[in-house]
Amino acid sequence: MAKNLSGELHVASANRLRDGMVVFLDEAGEWTTRLDRAAVARDERSAEILLARAQAEAFGVVDSFLVAVAESNDGTLEPLSLREKIRASGLTFDAIAAEAVRYA
């Protein structure tokens, strides 16, 4: 059985133009690299509003979109899809950035 990746909880994500880092929209309308500070939409209507806010706050970022997340009992957020887990961890970007610095 396929895993349900649509989820009920969503955060808005994008990539920062300055350095390509994955960022999340927080409650204040600022972009942060920390998933734990992201604004969480808890229903479909809130998700629509969050995406509209992300698109309105798109200065300095590219391709804002919603990411389905799960929230643990202690409030920790984790993306549901493997792709978004990788994006949120920054592992591949750090490796690419380190290689780019080496050749700069």
N, C-alpha and C positions, 0 to 999 in steps of 0.2 A: 504494500500500500504506500502510495506517495505521501511524503510529508507535506502538511499544509503550510505553505510559506507565506500565505497572505496575511495571517495574523489579525488580531484586533487592535494591537498597539503599534503605533508608527512614530518614527522620528524623521525629520527632514535632513537630508545629507547632500553634499556637493563636493567639488574639489576647488580648493583655493587657487586662484590664478597665479599668484606670486610664486608658489613653490610646489603646487600640485598636491598638497596634503589634503587628506579626507577631513572634512569639517561637518559639524552638526549645528543646526540652529537651536539656540537656547531660548528661554522664556523672554529675555530682554531684546530678542531680535538680533543678537550678535552671533557670529559664527565661531565655534570652538572646536578644538581637536579632540575634546573629551566627550565621549559618548555618555558618560554618567551625568553630564550637565545639559544634555539635550532636552528640549521641550518634547513631551510625550503626548500624542493624540490618542485618546482612549476610545474613540468611536469613529464611525465613518464621516460624520459631519465635521468633527474636530480635525480629522485628517485632511479634509478638503481645505479647511481654513489654514491649517499649518502649511500645506503646500503653497497656497496663495501667498502667505506671509514669506515663505522661503523665496518664492519667485520675485516678490516685491523687494526683498533684501538681497538681491542677487549681485550687488556691486562687489566686485572682488572675488566672485566665485563663478563657476560654470556648472551647468547641468544639474540643478537642484531637483531632487526627487524624494519620494517617500521610501523608507526602509521599514519592513516589518520587524518588530523586536518582541522578545519575551522579557518579562520582568520577574525576577526571583522574589522570594518572600522578604529578603533584605533590601529590595529596591534596585538591585543590580540589573542593568539592561544588557541584553545580548542579542545581536542580529540572528534571525532565523536561518537565513541562507548562508551557505559556505562562502559564496562570493563576498557578501557583506561582512562576514566574520574576518575574512582576509583583509578587506579594505579597512575595517575598524582597527585591526591589529597593527597596521602599518609595516608589517614585516617585509613585504616585497618592495615597498617604496624605500625603506631604509637601506636595503641591499643595493638598489639601483642608485640611490643618492650617494652612498659610500663609493661606489664604482665611478660615478661621475666626478666626484671630488678628487679622486685619485688621478684622473686624467686631465683635470682642469689646470 
